[in-house]
Every structure is written in C-alpha cells, then in structure tokens.
Amino acid sequence: MIYPVILAGGRGTRLWPLSTVDAPKQVQAFGQRKTLLQATYDRLAKGFAKENIFVITGQNISQDVLAQVDIASSNLLLEPMGKDTAMAIGLAAVHILAKDQAGVLVISSSDAFILEEEKYLQIVNTSAEYVAKHPENFMLLGIKPLYPETGYGYIHKEKISQLKLGEQEIFKVLAFKEKPDLQTAEKYLADSDYLWNPAMFIFSAQQLLQWYQEFLPEIYQALLKIQTALLSGDAENYQTVLTQAYQNTQGISIDYGLLEKLDHMLVAPVNLTWADIGHWRALKNVRLLQENTANVSNVLHIGLDSKDNLLYSSSGKLIATIGVKDMILVETDKVILLCQGEQAQDLKKLLAQLKEKGLEEYL
C-alpha cells in the first residue's frame, strides 16, 4: 500500500512576521482560501485514501492541524521537539510499518505549490508502484528547471539504458548540488542533466530502516525503541520513550544523513509548475501566477505605476502605492515588514538582529 506523509514541522522563519513560533507557515493561508497544509492535504486526498495519509508535525500546532484537515488523530504523528527530517521521516516509517510491513512512503512538504495536480498524482503513483516491486531503490522526483533559480538545490542525473515507467524515463542520481550562485544556476539550466530538487521522496518503509541501520545507526537505535513502545500498545510508555529518544538523538536532515551516501537512487524528471513556498518572494511569484494580475493583495489596493508587488494587511486597511515594483509589504498587529522581493531570502538575518536586541516577543 502507498502512504503519503506530509512533513508539516518547522518554523517558516522566512515568512515572518505572518509565520510565527505559535502559528508557523504551514497553518497559515497568506490571504488565500486554504492554508499551505490544507492545499497539500487536499491535493493528496484526490489521489489517495484519506486513511492512508499521515501528517507529521510538532505538538504545539496539533490542534491547528486537526482543525484544518480531515485526518484521524492516529494519522497525526507528533514530534516532541524538532530533530530535522531524518528523524521525522523515520518516525513516520515506524508508524506505517506497524500497519503494513510492505508499506511504501511518499514524502511531501506542506509548503509546496503544484499547479498540475493530476500529472503529479499520476507520476507519484507510478513511481510508488515501481518502488513496491523494487524496494532496494530510493526514488526522487526532479523538476525540470524553468529559470536559473539560486534558492533551490539541484539533482545531477545520469541516463540508465531503457529504464522507463510507461512513458516516464527514469535516471540514476549522480549527485546532489547545493543552492548555486547565479552563474552556476544558469549553467544548470542549460544542461538537461540538472533538475530542481523538490524533496519529493518515495521509498519502502522497511528498506528505510535498513539504510538507517547502516548509515544512521544512532537514529536507527532510537527508532527501534520507539517501535517497541508503539507495538506494546501502552500510550503513556510510548510518549515517554518517544521524548527520551528525541532528547538523546542528534538531529540531521535526511539529505545529509542518508541520501548523499546511497547508491540505489533513481530520479523521475517531471514537467510541473512547482514552487517551494519558503519565503515571501516565492509566495509572491506563485500568487501572481495564480491570479494573473499586476499585484496581489488580500485587501483593497489602488496603485499607480505599480507592479509585481505582494501586499498583505491583517487590519483590512486600503493599501495605496505609487511607483512601487517588486516589493513585499506585510502588516500584522505587531509588525510592518517592507522589503525588496529579491532580498526576501535575507529575512533570517533580520530575525537574528531581533534576537540580539532581545525582541523575541515579535517572533
């Protein structure tokens, strides 16, 4: 059986001040009808049974998640603290193995925008069916770049003779490339062997634990303890063991901890209109694409000679602009943020200054 798992943890600091510690980006709608989590969940629910969809997140927003999506409490996996993606994905694998020893996981981030949902679901199902038959392989989806993006990681692929899933070609993963500078990103765009890495992973739950045993032994031992507690059926003991396991384990991303060490990795290149909504500029570009307007605003906006702006106000005030281009304006009850779109990824530096000045109340 195929089990989609939505990663819905993290702080979303680059979408501050709307994304905060108590209300992070995944449970925010950013002026749209659905929150990021709801949009991701509803997309997967079009292709998979709801009882097979899992969400993993922090305990602090568990009630928000239950209020926003139609998910059974048993399918909501709560981490006692953040320990990065290797631990989170391992915890999901343990829970799914308790249901299905042959389970195949499809990992999705809660903050991804995908326009062509039907095409996405088709390739996910096809890839998962392949992994179910060939569990020794870790499958990734790769997005064919549309422009020289410096904010994404890349996958370097290599052709494998005659390996196809229907009409879909499959390639071997040669290497992962970190976020490049503009000159390097332009080279990647011109070379068809490079793809954006959207962190869409498909693998056997059972095989994942075997890989962890070899490459991430500390996390593997922690997961074994969690698995034993889970299978005992004692909910209180499970929570105690879970918390202790997280406290005693070093956090690491699955990219660094596992993927860069594996040999059996495949990638399926797909043409999708995709974006990682990780910062305000990405959100702005997605909203401009969706709404096909010169500017996007959640309130009444009157502008002269203004375009490519994202304007958000929690107060409902009219926003008026003159001669403003590629700007981001966000007003909450505590903060007004104004920045150039091209500098949106620098927001973490600003938040560091807030911490240095003792202004945590605004975070």
Secondary structure as the mmCIF struct_conf table of DSSP 4:
data_model
#
loop_
_struct_conf.conf_type_id
_struct_conf.id
_struct_conf.beg_label_comp_id
_struct_conf.beg_label_asym_id
_struct_conf.beg_label_seq_id
_struct_conf.end_label_comp_id
_struct_conf.end_label_asym_id
_struct_conf.end_label_seq_id
STRN STRN1 ILE A 2 LEU A 7
BEND BEND1 GLY A 10 GLY A 10
HELX_RH_3T_P HELX_RH_3T_P1 THR A 13 LEU A 15
TURN_TY1_P TURN_TY1_P1 TRP A 16 LEU A 18
BEND BEND2 SER A 19 SER A 19
BEND BEND3 VAL A 21 ALA A 23
HELX_RH_3T_P HELX_RH_3T_P2 LYS A 25 VAL A 27
TURN_TY1_P TURN_TY1_P2 PHE A 30 GLY A 31
BEND BEND4 GLN A 32 LYS A 34
HELX_RH_AL_P HELX_RH_AL_P1 LEU A 36 ALA A 45
TURN_TY1_P TURN_TY1_P3 LYS A 46 GLY A 47
BEND BEND5 PHE A 48 PHE A 48
HELX_RH_3T_P HELX_RH_3T_P3 LYS A 50 ASN A 52
STRN STRN2 PHE A 54 GLY A 58
HELX_RH_3T_P HELX_RH_3T_P4 GLN A 59 ILE A 61
HELX_RH_AL_P HELX_RH_AL_P2 SER A 62 GLN A 68
BEND BEND6 VAL A 69 VAL A 69
HELX_RH_3T_P HELX_RH_3T_P5 SER A 73 ASN A 75
STRN STRN3 LEU A 76 GLU A 79
BEND BEND7 PRO A 80 MET A 81
HELX_RH_AL_P HELX_RH_AL_P3 ASP A 84 LYS A 99
TURN_TY1_P TURN_TY1_P4 GLN A 101 ALA A 102
STRN STRN4 VAL A 104 SER A 109
TURN_TY1_P TURN_TY1_P5 SER A 110 ASP A 111
STRN STRN5 ALA A 112 ILE A 114
BEND BEND8 LEU A 115 LEU A 115
HELX_RH_AL_P HELX_RH_AL_P4 GLU A 117 LYS A 133
TURN_TY1_P TURN_TY1_P6 PRO A 135 GLU A 136
STRN STRN6 PHE A 138 ILE A 143
HELX_LH_PP_P HELX_LH_PP_P1 LYS A 144 PRO A 145
BEND BEND9 LEU A 146 TYR A 147
BEND BEND10 THR A 150 TYR A 152
STRN STRN7 TYR A 154 LEU A 165
TURN_TY1_P TURN_TY1_P7 GLY A 166 GLU A 167
STRN STRN8 GLN A 168 LYS A 177
HELX_LH_PP_P HELX_LH_PP_P2 GLU A 178 ASP A 181
HELX_RH_AL_P HELX_RH_AL_P5 LEU A 182 ALA A 190
TURN_TY1_P TURN_TY1_P8 SER A 192 ASP A 193
STRN STRN9 TYR A 194 SER A 204
HELX_RH_AL_P HELX_RH_AL_P6 ALA A 205 PHE A 215
HELX_RH_AL_P HELX_RH_AL_P7 PRO A 217 SER A 232
TURN_TY1_P TURN_TY1_P9 GLY A 233 GLY A 233
HELX_RH_AL_P HELX_RH_AL_P8 ALA A 235 GLN A 247
TURN_TY1_P TURN_TY1_P10 ASN A 248 ASN A 248
BEND BEND11 THR A 249 THR A 249
HELX_RH_AL_P HELX_RH_AL_P9 ILE A 254 GLY A 257
TURN_TY1_P TURN_TY1_P11 LEU A 258 LEU A 258
HELX_RH_3T_P HELX_RH_3T_P6 LEU A 259 LYS A 261
BEND BEND12 ASP A 263 ASP A 263
STRN STRN10 MET A 265 VAL A 270
STRN STRN11 TRP A 274 ASP A 276
BEND BEND13 HIS A 279 HIS A 279
HELX_RH_AL_P HELX_RH_AL_P10 TRP A 280 GLU A 291
TURN_TY1_P TURN_TY1_P12 ASN A 292 ASN A 292
BEND BEND14 THR A 293 ALA A 294
STRN STRN12 ASN A 295 SER A 297
BEND BEND15 ASN A 298 VAL A 299
STRN STRN13 HIS A 301 LEU A 304
BEND BEND16 ASP A 305 ASP A 305
STRN STRN14 LYS A 307 LYS A 307
BEND BEND17 ASP A 308 ASP A 308
STRN STRN15 ASN A 309 SER A 313
BEND BEND18 SER A 314 SER A 315
STRN STRN16 ILE A 319 ILE A 322
BEND BEND19 GLY A 323 GLY A 323
STRN STRN17 LYS A 325 LYS A 325
BEND BEND20 ASP A 326 ASP A 326
STRN STRN18 MET A 327 GLU A 331
BEND BEND21 ASP A 333 LYS A 334
STRN STRN19 ILE A 336 GLN A 340
HELX_RH_3T_P HELX_RH_3T_P7 GLY A 341 ASP A 346
HELX_RH_AL_P HELX_RH_AL_P11 LEU A 347 GLU A 356
TURN_TY1_P TURN_TY1_P13 LYS A 357 GLY A 358
HELX_RH_3T_P HELX_RH_3T_P8 GLU A 360 TYR A 362
#
